[in-house]
Amino acid sequence: MGKESEQVQHERAEKTLLAIKECKRYLEDVEKELSRMSKKFSNREVAQGVGFAVTGIHEAITYLDIVKKVTEKTERIIAKKHVVSDNETNDIPGDP
């Protein structure tokens, strides 16, 4: 059951990383489009509002990068603990 649970957790982490990647790509496309749009508006308030939206999207992308790094690091730690646990189990004295 433990290995099955670990496999499920690993698959969930992989899906999370894929979702983060897709979301980041989407936000980057929106950011580029808004940047282009802000240059087209002569109305200062509209252009400024679009600029604020671009800044918010950029911050969201930064946050997604942080979440991605934390998820990847957590996966590495779990994998390392799993290897150490397996090694300790295999090194038990008295086991045939």
Backbone as a printed PyTorch tensor [residue, N CA C, xyz], in Angstrom:
tensor([[[  0.8190,  -1.1980,   0.0000],
         [  0.0000,   0.0000,   0.0000],
         [  0.8590,   1.2560,   0.0000]],

        [[  2.0140,   1.2090,   0.6950],
         [  2.8860,   2.3710,   0.7660],
         [  3.4000,   2.7990,  -0.5900]],

        [[  3.8460,   1.8090,  -1.3840],
         [  4.3590,   2.1340,  -2.7190],
         [  3.2510,   2.6690,  -3.6140]],

        [[  2.0500,   2.1010,  -3.4640],
         [  0.9210,   2.5700,  -4.2550],
         [  0.6010,   4.0200,  -3.9030]],

        [[  0.6340,   4.3150,  -2.6260],
         [  0.3720,   5.6780,  -2.1690],
         [  1.4380,   6.6370,  -2.6860]],

        [[  2.6950,   6.1920,  -2.6500],
         [  3.7880,   7.0200,  -3.1610],
         [  3.6220,   7.2630,  -4.6580]],

        [[  3.2000,   6.2260,  -5.3850],
         [  2.9830,   6.3610,  -6.8250],
         [  1.8720,   7.3740,  -7.1030]],

        [[  0.8080,   7.3040,  -6.3280],
         [ -0.3000,   8.2440,  -6.4920],
         [  0.1740,   9.6600,  -6.2060]],

        [[  0.9600,   9.8250,  -5.1430],
         [  1.4910,  11.1510,  -4.8040],
         [  2.3990,  11.6680,  -5.9150]],

        [[  3.2250,  10.7730,  -6.4590],
         [  4.1280,  11.1800,  -7.5450],
         [  3.3270,  11.6040,  -8.7790]],

        [[  2.3070,  10.8360,  -9.1170],
         [  1.4660,  11.1830, -10.2670],
         [  0.7620,  12.5190, -10.0390]],

        [[  0.2930,  12.7420,  -8.8170],
         [ -0.3650,  14.0040,  -8.4850],
         [  0.6130,  15.1690,  -8.6250]],

        [[  1.8480,  14.9610,  -8.1750],
         [  2.8710,  16.0090,  -8.3050],
         [  3.1650,  16.2920,  -9.7730]],

        [[  3.2550,  15.2400, -10.5830],
         [  3.4950,  15.4200, -12.0190],
         [  2.3610,  16.2040, -12.6770]],

        [[  1.1290,  15.8820, -12.3010],
         [ -0.0250,  16.6090, -12.8470],
         [  0.0020,  18.0730, -12.4070]],

        [[  0.4080,  18.3050, -11.1610],
         [  0.5040,  19.6730, -10.6530],
         [  1.5410,  20.4490, -11.4420]],

        [[  2.6980,  19.8450, -11.6720],
         [  3.7550,  20.5210, -12.4370],
         [  3.3010,  20.8140, -13.8680]],

        [[  2.5820,  19.8870, -14.4720],
         [  2.0690,  20.1100, -15.8260],
         [  1.0560,  21.2500, -15.8350]],

        [[  0.1770,  21.2780, -14.8460],
         [ -0.8200,  22.3520, -14.7560],
         [ -0.1370,  23.7010, -14.5520]],

        [[  0.9010,  23.7330, -13.7320],
         [  1.6450,  24.9770, -13.5100],
         [  2.2720,  25.4430, -14.8180]],

        [[  2.8610,  24.5080, -15.5500],
         [  3.5000,  24.8480, -16.8270],
         [  2.4800,  25.4260, -17.8140]],

        [[  1.3220,  24.7840, -17.9080],
         [  0.2780,  25.2550, -18.8230],
         [ -0.2620,  26.6140, -18.3930]],

        [[ -0.4780,  26.7860, -17.1120],
         [ -0.9810,  28.0640, -16.5920],
         [  0.0350,  29.1720, -16.8420]],

        [[  1.2980,  28.8720, -16.6120],
         [  2.3500,  29.8660, -16.8310],
         [  2.3930,  30.2760, -18.3040]],

        [[  2.3060,  29.2950, -19.1940],
         [  2.3270,  29.5990, -20.6350],
         [  1.1390,  30.4960, -21.0050]],

        [[ -0.0360,  30.1810, -20.4610],
         [ -1.2260,  30.9780, -20.7250],
         [ -1.0360,  32.4130, -20.2160]],

        [[ -0.5590,  32.5480, -18.9760],
         [ -0.3670,  33.8870, -18.3990],
         [  0.6810,  34.6850, -19.1690]],

        [[  1.7240,  34.0190, -19.6350],
         [  2.7410,  34.7210, -20.4290],
         [  2.1470,  35.2350, -21.7330]],

        [[  1.2840,  34.4370, -22.3650],
         [  0.6220,  34.8820, -23.5990],
         [ -0.2950,  36.0710, -23.3280]],

        [[ -1.0460,  36.0110, -22.2320],
         [ -1.9340,  37.1250, -21.8730],
         [ -1.1070,  38.3720, -21.5680]],

        [[ -0.0040,  38.1920, -20.8650],
         [  0.8730,  39.3160, -20.5330],
         [  1.3920,  39.9980, -21.8030]],

        [[  1.8330,  39.2060, -22.7650],
         [  2.3260,  39.7650, -24.0330],
         [  1.2250,  40.5240, -24.7740]],

        [[  0.0410,  39.9170, -24.8220],
         [ -1.0790,  40.5560, -25.5180],
         [ -1.4750,  41.8650, -24.8440]],

        [[ -1.5230,  41.8720, -23.5210],
         [ -1.8630,  43.1070, -22.8010],
         [ -0.7970,  44.1770, -23.0100]],

        [[  0.4460,  43.7810, -23.0540],
         [  1.5210,  44.7450, -23.3000],
         [  1.3450,  45.3980, -24.6740]],

        [[  0.9970,  44.5670, -25.6580],
         [  0.7470,  45.1150, -26.9960],
         [ -0.4550,  46.0520, -26.9940]],

        [[ -1.5010,  45.6390, -26.2690],
         [ -2.7190,  46.4440, -26.2140],
         [ -2.4740,  47.7880, -25.5340]],

        [[ -1.6830,  47.7980, -24.4930],
         [ -1.4720,  49.0410, -23.7460],
         [ -0.8090,  50.0980, -24.6110]],

        [[ -0.0380,  49.6780, -25.5880],
         [  0.6350,  50.6230, -26.4720],
         [ -0.3290,  51.2160, -27.4980]],

        [[ -1.4500,  50.5360, -27.7290],
         [ -2.4130,  50.9910, -28.7260],
         [ -3.3560,  52.0530, -28.1790]],

        [[ -3.5580,  52.0830, -26.8680],
         [ -4.5290,  53.0010, -26.2880],
         [ -3.9310,  54.3810, -26.0950]],

        [[ -4.6830,  55.3700, -26.5520],
         [ -4.2370,  56.7440, -26.3320],
         [ -4.7310,  57.2450, -24.9740]],

        [[ -5.7940,  56.6320, -24.4650],
         [ -6.3190,  57.0220, -23.1760],
         [ -5.3560,  56.5510, -22.0890]],

        [[ -4.8220,  57.4990, -21.3630],
         [ -3.7980,  57.2120, -20.3560],
         [ -4.3070,  56.2720, -19.2680]],

        [[ -5.5510,  56.4740, -18.8250],
         [ -6.1000,  55.6500, -17.7480],
         [ -6.2540,  54.1920, -18.1830]],

        [[ -6.6990,  53.9850, -19.4080],
         [ -6.8590,  52.6200, -19.9120],
         [ -5.4910,  51.9550, -20.0300]],

        [[ -4.5440,  52.6660, -20.6010],
         [ -3.1960,  52.1200, -20.7530],
         [ -2.5820,  51.8010, -19.3880]],

        [[ -2.8220,  52.6720, -18.4160],
         [ -2.2860,  52.4590, -17.0800],
         [ -2.9450,  51.2300, -16.4290]],

        [[ -4.2440,  51.0810, -16.6160],
         [ -4.9570,  49.9110, -16.0810],
         [ -4.4420,  48.6160, -16.6760]],

        [[ -4.2040,  48.6300, -17.9790],
         [ -3.6520,  47.4480, -18.6430],
         [ -2.2500,  47.1660, -18.0930]],

        [[ -1.4930,  48.2230, -17.8600],
         [ -0.1560,  48.0580, -17.2810],
         [ -0.2040,  47.4050, -15.9080]],

        [[ -1.1800,  47.8070, -15.0970],
         [ -1.3450,  47.1870, -13.7780],
         [ -1.6840,  45.7010, -13.9200]],

        [[ -2.5310,  45.3800, -14.8890],
         [ -2.8920,  43.9780, -15.1210],
         [ -1.6580,  43.1690, -15.5210]],

        [[ -0.8300,  43.7390, -16.3660],
         [  0.4020,  43.0660, -16.7910],
         [  1.3070,  42.8160, -15.5830]],

        [[  1.4160,  43.8070, -14.7110],
         [  2.2340,  43.6480, -13.5090],
         [  1.6920,  42.5230, -12.6310]],

        [[  0.3870,  42.4650, -12.4580],
         [ -0.2250,  41.4020, -11.6690],
         [  0.0160,  40.0310, -12.2700]],

        [[ -0.0920,  39.9450, -13.5720],
         [  0.1500,  38.6710, -14.2490],
         [  1.6090,  38.2590, -14.0810]],

        [[  2.5080,  39.2180, -14.1930],
         [  3.9300,  38.9200, -14.0090],
         [  4.1890,  38.3810, -12.5940]],

        [[  3.5500,  38.9810, -11.6100],
         [  3.6890,  38.5020, -10.2290],
         [  3.1210,  37.0900, -10.0780]],

        [[  2.0220,  36.8020, -10.7550],
         [  1.4320,  35.4580, -10.7110],
         [  2.3870,  34.4360, -11.3230]],

        [[  3.0350,  34.8150, -12.4060],
         [  4.0080,  33.9290, -13.0460],
         [  5.1740,  33.6550, -12.0920]],

        [[  5.6300,  34.6870, -11.4060],
         [  6.7080,  34.5220, -10.4250],
         [  6.2690,  33.5610,  -9.3190]],

        [[  5.0480,  33.7260,  -8.8480],
         [  4.5150,  32.8400,  -7.8100],
         [  4.4510,  31.3990,  -8.3120]],

        [[  4.0060,  31.1980,  -9.5600],
         [  3.9460,  29.8480, -10.1200],
         [  5.3350,  29.2170, -10.1870]],

        [[  6.3470,  30.0110, -10.5150],
         [  7.7160,  29.4960, -10.5310],
         [  8.1420,  29.0260,  -9.1440]],

        [[  7.7710,  29.7860,  -8.1270],
         [  8.0990,  29.4040,  -6.7440],
         [  7.3990,  28.1000,  -6.3740]],

        [[  6.1130,  28.0000,  -6.6960],
         [  5.3480,  26.7810,  -6.3890],
         [  5.9530,  25.5900,  -7.1240]],

        [[  6.3530,  25.7970,  -8.3650],
         [  6.9610,  24.7180,  -9.1510],
         [  8.2470,  24.2420,  -8.4890]],

        [[  9.0960,  25.1770,  -8.0760],
         [ 10.3650,  24.8070,  -7.4390],
         [ 10.1280,  24.0640,  -6.1350]],

        [[  9.1630,  24.5000,  -5.3500],
         [  8.8480,  23.8240,  -4.0850],
         [  8.3350,  22.4150,  -4.3590]],

        [[  7.4760,  22.2670,  -5.3550],
         [  6.9380,  20.9490,  -5.7000],
         [  8.0590,  20.0180,  -6.1540]],

        [[  8.9430,  20.5130,  -7.0070],
         [ 10.0510,  19.6920,  -7.4940],
         [ 10.9920,  19.3000,  -6.3520]],

        [[ 11.2920,  20.2460,  -5.4750],
         [ 12.1810,  19.9500,  -4.3480],
         [ 11.5400,  18.9320,  -3.4080]],

        [[ 10.2460,  19.0760,  -3.1580],
         [  9.5330,  18.1260,  -2.3070],
         [  9.5870,  16.7270,  -2.9120]],

        [[  9.3910,  16.6400,  -4.2220],
         [  9.4750,  15.3520,  -4.9140],
         [ 10.8600,  14.7280,  -4.7440]],

        [[ 11.9150,  15.5410,  -4.8790],
         [ 13.2710,  15.0210,  -4.7170],
         [ 13.5100,  14.5240,  -3.2950]],

        [[ 13.0330,  15.2710,  -2.3110],
         [ 13.2010,  14.8770,  -0.9090],
         [ 12.4730,  13.5690,  -0.6300]],

        [[ 11.2530,  13.4580,  -1.1310],
         [ 10.4740,  12.2270,  -0.9290],
         [ 11.1770,  11.0480,  -1.5940]],

        [[ 11.6820,  11.2510,  -2.8040],
         [ 12.3790,  10.1700,  -3.5100],
         [ 13.6360,   9.7660,  -2.7470]],

        [[ 14.3680,  10.7450,  -2.2290],
         [ 15.5900,  10.4630,  -1.4760],
         [ 15.2610,   9.6920,  -0.1990]],

        [[ 14.2190,  10.1100,   0.5140],
         [ 13.8150,   9.4080,   1.7360],
         [ 13.3980,   7.9810,   1.4080]],

        [[ 12.7450,   7.8060,   0.2780],
         [ 12.3050,   6.4750,  -0.1360],
         [ 13.5190,   5.5780,  -0.3810]],

        [[ 14.5390,   6.0990,  -1.0460],
         [ 15.7580,   5.3320,  -1.3170],
         [ 16.4550,   4.9890,  -0.0080]],

        [[ 16.5740,   5.9590,   0.8960],
         [ 17.2050,   5.7130,   2.1920],
         [ 16.4190,   4.6660,   2.9730]],

        [[ 15.1100,   4.7630,   2.9610],
         [ 14.2490,   3.8120,   3.6610],
         [ 14.4220,   2.4080,   3.0940]],

        [[ 14.4780,   2.2950,   1.7750],
         [ 14.6780,   0.9940,   1.1390],
         [ 16.0350,   0.4180,   1.5110]],

        [[ 17.0660,   1.2580,   1.5310],
         [ 18.4100,   0.8020,   1.8930],
         [ 18.4490,   0.3270,   3.3360]],

        [[ 17.8030,   1.0530,   4.2330],
         [ 17.7710,   0.6570,   5.6360],
         [ 17.0180,  -0.6500,   5.8130]],

        [[ 15.9560,  -0.8430,   5.0770],
         [ 15.1750,  -2.0720,   5.1480],
         [ 16.0030,  -3.2510,   4.6530]],

        [[ 16.7800,  -3.0340,   3.6170],
         [ 17.6080,  -4.1050,   3.0520],
         [ 18.8270,  -4.4120,   3.9150]],

        [[ 19.2520,  -3.4960,   4.7770],
         [ 20.4390,  -3.6670,   5.6010],
         [ 20.1350,  -4.1380,   7.0150]],

        [[ 18.9270,  -4.5860,   7.2870],
         [ 18.5600,  -5.0360,   8.6300],
         [ 19.3310,  -6.3240,   8.9430]],

        [[ 20.1050,  -6.3220,  10.0580],
         [ 20.8600,  -7.5350,  10.4250],
         [ 19.8980,  -8.6670,  10.7880]],

        [[ 20.2990,  -9.8660,  10.4390],
         [ 19.4670, -11.0110,  10.7680],
         [ 18.4890, -11.3790,   9.6640]],

        [[ 18.3120, -10.4930,   8.7060],
         [ 17.4540, -10.8120,   7.5610],
         [ 18.2170, -11.7120,   6.6170]],

        [[ 17.5720, -12.7450,   6.0960],
         [ 18.2630, -13.6250,   5.1450],
         [ 18.4760, -12.9410,   3.8190]]])
